[in-house]
Amino acid sequence: MAAPDQAPALARALGRQYRVVRLLGRGGFAEVYEVRDEDLQRRLAAKVLRADIPWSQATLARFKQEARAIARLNHPNTLPIFFVGEGEGLVFYVMPYCEGRTLGDLLRADGALSVPRALAIIEPILDSLQHAHDHGLVHRDVKPDNILIEAGTDRPLLVDFGIVKYLDGGAGNTQTGFIVGTPLYMSPEQALGRHDVDARADIYGIGVMLFQMLTGAPPFEGGDSQEIVTRHLHEPVPVSTLSSDRVPPWLTTVILRCLAKHPDDRYPSARAVLDALRAGRGAAVATPDPSAAGVAVRRLEDDTPTASMPAVRRRGGRRRGMVALGLVAVVGALWATAQPEGSLVVYNRLTEPIALTLDDTGFTVPAADSLRLPVPSRHPLEAHWAMVRPTGGHGRPLGAEVEGSIASERVKGELRAVVAAGAGGQARFSPLVVNGTSRRLAAAVITEGDTLDCACSVAPGDSIRLGYYPLDLTSSVRVRDTTRATGKFNALLTGVDSVTGVVVIRVTPSSLVPPPMRPAPAPAPARPRATERRDPLRAILPIH
């Protein structure tokens, strides 16, 4: 059944000052019309809720309430709302008419964007989101079709705030009739129907958009909405798609953190993502990548081993669970064809430094850093690395040993190796315990049937890294405070970062279970008091 033409009713509701020009677009819940302001001689756009949908009064009230809140936003990269209106059975808001095309149109036409072009779009949008979040609003539908690229200026604009919700909205605000996101860009908590969705859902949407902008496709696709949502909930991010010479490792790290399944593992704010992007871009300028300096390079096939750590072949099936940890153990090699000298570049994606040995010479690669070493071109190479383990109580090393080798029979140009949590094909996790309680905590790691006490103490407000451990389905961390209240956190359910292996254990008072109350000991039976022997004369004769 065709939707009714709402233009005549909209024209009557707007009044004689405005003229409805044409229908610009129709969605499942609303229509957008071009409107002419005859008095001020300007072009406007009116978004109107479809009248053929039986909206509840609570939903209509919420729409108007939130539209008025959005109208108070004032940011150069947010398309503003001029006013909210109601009449002739319609509810609508009016905004500027903006010539241009959406980011979705751009990606469909041009495919993947360059890193500078993608950052030029995403950084102003992050600033716009932070402005909205500061005003207590979260968008919840961040996607390419809601980013408008203004014609003539290339200014990106965040649009379609029609589905936002208040970050501190009361329980009386119903969500009936409102979209909660688009499946391709929907955060896991939205997919689960959570009512406490906050600004970190927008961070997830930013991660999906960045992934698509740099690779040409979203990370999770499927035949229908249910399949897409299931992948968002359960499948790891396809890291290998980002592992190319086009996407620098620092940017891959930012995207993966945005796409963490659990909101606590993402960046806490849009500003934090923006800071990470600017820091990574600044570091890249200070240390340029020679592969971008006009050197002709080619990638080896996925099944060509470049290190003694097993190369992982890409298979047609889905990547699940712990398999993703092995996918990034070694990204591969990039070989230059015009360099007379060779080089080895080692990227350390672990949370601890690694000690690297090459030709009997030792080097240190700090955590989340890289090291470039010159090596003879067209010669074999063999290097060994070992992670420097953190220490716990009494200076005892924490966690298991993590080590591996990098080897090539004939170096030609540049050889790159990425050391990550799945090095050597072994799935690992690294607990980071954050004490959000008012008492000191003790921690122990349970893995492969063993309980390993770190013999350490975490002060209130402090945190500690516990090293790396083999990851299995039962891997968990147990914490206990000074009152013996205990909490247990399963690593996989809490969320394992597919690159670093980090599991953030945020301990709060509510996550600890008090020890069981011991029954009070029964009182000892009263001993019978000895009968006092009295002198019969004492009862009748006073004693002075």
Secondary structure by P-SEA (a helix, b strand, c coil): cccccaaaaaaaaacccccccccccccccbbbbbbbcccccccbbbbbccccccccaaaaaaaaaaaaaaaacccccccccccccccccccbbbbbbcccccaaaaaaacccccaaaaaacaaaaaaaaaaaaaacccccccccccccccccccbbbbccccccccccccccccccccccccccccccccccccccccaaaaaaaaaaaaaaaaccccccccccaaaaaaaaccccccccccccccccaaaaaaaaaaaccccccccccaaaaaaaaaaaaaaaaaccccccccbbbbbccccccccccbbbbbcccccccccccccccccbbbbbccccbbbbbbbbcccbbbbbbcccbbbbbccccbbbbbccccbbbbbbbbcccccccccccccccccbbbbbcccccbbbbbbccccccccbbbbbbbbcccbbbbbbbbcccbbbbccccccccbbbbccccccccccbbbbbcccccccccccccccccccccccccccccccccccccccccccccccccccccccccccccccc
